[in-house]
Amino acid sequence: GAYSSSTSGATTVTFAAVVPTQVGFTSEPPASAIAGTVLPAFTVSVKESNGLVDVTAPYSTDTISLASSCTLAGTTSVVASAGVATFSAVTIDTSGSCTLVASDISRSLVTATSTAILVAAGLPSKVVYTIAPPTTVAASGTVLTAFNVSVEDYFGNVETTGIGSTDTITISSPCTLGGTTSVAAVAGVATFSALNIGVTGACVLTATDAARTLTPATHTTNVGATQAALVIGTVKGNVGTSLTLSTTGGLGTGAVTYTLAAGSSAGCVLTGNSLHAAKAGTCVVTATKAGDSTYIVASSAATTVTFTQPYQVYRVY
């Protein structure tokens, strides 16, 4: 049969505005990295519900931000271009397994989590007391409770493998040390469990790496019993007459010495325990009782000694 042509009327097709619903990693960060080293560039996109990148304004220029349970540094917020934010200056300072969470801070969208990044410690930089020695020890010669020294990178990550992980750590001090003073680290940690201090007093323990030059660690351990409070008992004198200083308190056989402190105003002269003032005023003195085999050194508070002119008696004839 014969066909005749016809023309339909104009039809309007309306497209609904497409809005983004999520962000997504269009290229992932690397699977491994070194702490503090810039990661190779990766991208995060603003996406529609069908997974397509949203290139329409205003969504295409949203700001994308990164967060992590690990410590991030560098540029962690980037403005998208045509819906894609490129991160090219991000570092992770924490070693271990890290993931990045990307979010759109311009609007509320579903976040995205990256694949895991295994971050290794950087080059060794320092040694650190990760478990410190005791602050006080009752007597000299006592074995200190166990403490740890770690080999760490600049960011504080322990060198669990590779360079520095088996270095020998040595403890030194102006005080006399006994027992085991050098220990090889295991997975970056040296454990000291047989060290003692042979004298009383405030002893600084310095940990160093014997294999390479790293920043050392220091800790002060006070060895010995604490003395009773030391108090200067002589606080008044006469101008022109030497005053013999004395103390109460303190313990042990250590000698007592005296020093002039700032704040004196009477032209004070101190010789041993004899204090002399040239004029009326005050002398500020501190007493120190040395330590012995049992007790640590003790010092008094700065004590003000007041000198006055003596009374004069006049006879009338």
Disulfide bonds with the S-S distance in Angstrom:
Cys70-Cys98 2.06
Cys175-Cys203 2.18
Cys268-Cys283 1.93
